[in-house]
């Protein structure tokens, strides 16, 4: 399947990929009703023969498997569907997870080192840790929620303009109108889904930030009577969060060797931690 969206059947195939991206088999009639629902409150903008033609093309491209009256994505089609879902719906919160792990690790590291250097008492340490972690987590939540929605909607508007320009070249007026109507309704649905996916991503970012920072701090506070063992163990926890979870996640998503990712991550965390400590001393 080509990336270009140049005719009605290309639009239908994208809708089919999105509708079948969960991997389950769906009846053709049910699939037709789902596409019609996208077009509401207007009358159906896609006829059954248009859907059948698009399904035949997808079958020939090994994107779907047909079972009598039902269809299901093949492994290749499922991979492509997930790609379109990630592109249009932003359902994989990669940036939010990375930011949460990085910010939480840096926050925990700064709180632990500054508390150890200043020799804070337990109550003061707990208050400072809760205040700092809560501020960072809530800031991440609000920033990624508002920023994510704004950025994703702007991307959708840009993509919508490009797609509409491509579809406007369809010579047949009836097919062109159907394509533009279906794509317009699809983008309206995507706009609503983007709000939900960004709320979910912001919650993930805030929660990840809080957990990544709180675990080493709890270790430091719990073992405070065993100083400096508590410092060593809490720094080891930060190393595990940064060196295993964050580095492994980034390496898997970017498909870059883990050694390169490890060096980048350690350099960034070290610079951020030193800068925070120096600013705190000023």
SULNOR-V289066 format. One record per backbone hydrogen bond with DSSP energy under -1.0 kcal/mol. NH is the residue of the N-H (numbers start at 1). CO is the residue of the C=O. If there is no record, write none. Layout:
# SULNOR-V289066
NH_CO / NH_CO
This chain:
# SULNOR-V289066
11_7 / 12_8 / 13_9 / 14_10 / 15_11 / 16_12 / 17_13 / 18_14 / 19_15 / 20_16 / 23_20 / 26_71 / 28_69 / 31_27 / 32_28 / 33_29 / 34_30 / 35_31 / 36_32 / 37_33 / 38_34 / 39_35 / 42_39 / 51_47 / 52_48 / 53_49 / 54_50 / 55_51 / 56_52 / 57_53 / 58_54 / 59_55 / 60_56 / 61_57 / 62_59 / 63_58 / 65_72 / 67_70 / 70_67 / 71_26 / 72_65 / 74_63 / 78_74 / 79_75 / 80_76 / 81_77 / 82_78 / 83_79 / 84_80 / 85_81 / 86_82 / 87_83 / 88_84 / 89_85 / 94_92 / 97_93 / 98_94 / 99_95 / 100_96 / 101_97 / 102_98 / 103_99 / 104_100 / 105_101 / 106_102 / 107_103 / 108_104 / 109_105 / 110_106 / 111_107 / 112_108 / 113_109 / 114_110 / 115_111 / 116_112 / 117_113 / 118_114 / 120_115 / 125_121 / 126_122 / 127_123 / 128_124 / 129_125 / 130_126 / 131_127 / 132_128 / 133_129 / 134_130 / 135_131 / 136_132 / 137_133 / 138_134 / 139_135 / 140_136 / 141_137 / 142_138 / 143_139 / 144_140 / 145_141 / 146_142 / 147_143 / 148_144 / 149_145 / 150_146 / 151_147 / 152_148 / 153_149 / 154_150 / 155_151 / 156_152 / 157_153 / 158_154 / 159_155 / 160_156 / 161_157 / 162_158 / 163_159 / 164_160 / 165_161 / 166_162 / 167_163 / 168_164 / 169_166 / 170_167 / 176_172 / 177_173 / 178_174 / 179_175 / 180_176 / 181_177 / 182_178 / 183_179 / 184_180 / 185_181 / 186_182 / 187_183 / 188_184 / 189_185 / 190_186 / 191_187 / 192_188 / 193_189 / 194_190 / 195_191 / 196_192 / 197_193 / 198_194 / 199_195 / 200_196 / 201_197 / 202_198 / 203_199 / 204_200 / 205_201 / 206_202 / 207_203 / 208_204 / 209_205 / 210_206 / 211_207 / 212_208 / 213_209 / 214_210 / 215_211 / 217_213 / 218_214 / 219_215 / 220_216 / 221_217 / 222_218 / 223_219 / 224_221 / 226_223 / 227_224 / 229_226 / 232_228 / 233_229 / 234_230 / 235_231 / 236_232 / 237_233 / 238_234 / 239_235 / 240_236 / 241_237 / 242_238 / 243_239 / 244_240 / 245_240 / 246_241 / 247_242 / 248_244 / 249_245 / 250_246 / 251_247 / 252_248 / 253_249 / 254_250 / 255_251 / 261_257 / 262_258 / 263_259 / 264_260 / 265_261 / 266_262 / 267_263 / 268_264 / 269_265 / 270_266 / 271_267 / 272_268 / 273_269 / 274_270 / 275_271 / 276_272 / 277_273 / 278_274 / 279_275 / 280_276 / 281_277 / 282_278
